[in-house]
Amino acid sequence: MFGIILLSVSTMMHIYVFWRAATVPFVHRHVPLPVLIGAGVVLWIIFYLGRVVGHHGTGVPAAALEFLGMNWMAMLFLTFVPLLAVDLITAFGWLMPRLAVSLRGLALAAGMVLSAIALFQGLRPPVVQSYEVRLSGLSDEMDGTVIVALSDLHLGSLLGERWLAARVAQVNAQRPDLVVLLGDIFEGHGPPRRELIRTMGRLSAPQGVWAVPGNHEFYGGYGTRMGPIEGAGFQMLRNRWVEVRPGLVLAGVEDFTARRRSGQSGDIMSGTLASRPPGATVVLSHTPWQAEIAAQAGAGLMLSGHTHGGQIWPFSYLVRRVYPLLEGRYEVDGLTVIVTRGTGTWGPRMRLWHPGEILRVTLKKKMGSNLD
């Protein structure tokens, strides 16, 4: 269903963008209409093949198709938005018709500029974003603990072993005490490749490498995605908690959106956090929902991903309607929530305005707190 919706919306955007482009004087003078129509058809085919063949295929040709098709989809969107804005302002040319035509030309240029910026940001290495969080109940032993978090890697045809090796080096250079993976580790193109599992196995931290599943981990079956990860020594937190050390509890829940799509609902956060020992609690949740419940249960920090920060502005305004905690740091009823915009990208290798990120969170004992 998602694929059908995506193809339908993209087809309508193709028709609209090329229809309005044909009215721009520069395009009208220099590009014959049959050529413009032909270009639109060819680009639609590239998008279709990238989505249908490239997304589900393997090897270099499939990866090239997916890269071209998905990036063109983003470029189309970034051109569609300013064109639509011009049409809304000018009532589709009924108001100020001459100015409307000129503004459409500027909208086409704006789409190209925005696409170039987004491609540059999407291809950049992710930055390390540092936070310090003070937690009640954190033991003296765990004061200063460094957690490094990766989320939304979407490893597959576009983001492979070479890209992952560079991210592993980035993480290990931070000398973390714990490494956590916040879901959507793999894109979902069949079982994870062995070279990816081997490379991920180089992640190391004295207090372990922990993971929670994202929605993509359930595509094709949970065991298909997460079995190899668990076999590589990663410790899964699926609706359970562990006491990493006295004074620090790490808890993880499975993805809320995957549960909703499978017809499940309800509060899994309270059950996951029940009966845990005293101390500070850090919750890992791929989707930034049920933060209020985690706060009521006494958790001090929640780390999430999934939203990609909207990935491509102004799409972020729509994403925020579903995920109010979109990116960055929030305080929810005494609970600190940090939502990462993700380490990799989904679909197009493009981001507007910010590059991907790796979280580095230093836990500090809140002054005056103690273990009750």
Secondary structure, DSSP 8 states (H G I E B T S, - for coil): -HHHHHHHHHHHHHHHHHHHHTTSHHHHHHS-HHHHHHHHHHHHHHHHHIIIIITT--HHHHHHHHHHHHHHHHHHHHHHHHHHHHHHHTTTTTSSHHHHHHHHHHHHHHHHHHHHHHHHHHHS--EEEEEEEEETT--TTTTT-EEEEE----BSSSS-HHHHHHHHHHHHHT--SEEEE-S--B--SSS--HHHHHHHTT---TT-EEE---GGGGTT-HHHHHHHHHHTT-EE-SSEEEEEETEEEEEEE--HHHHHHTT--S--HHHHHTT--SEEEEEEESS---HHHHHHTT--EEEE-SSGGGSBTTHHHHHHHH-SS-SEEEEETTEEEEE---SS-SSSS--BS---EEEEEEEEE-TT----
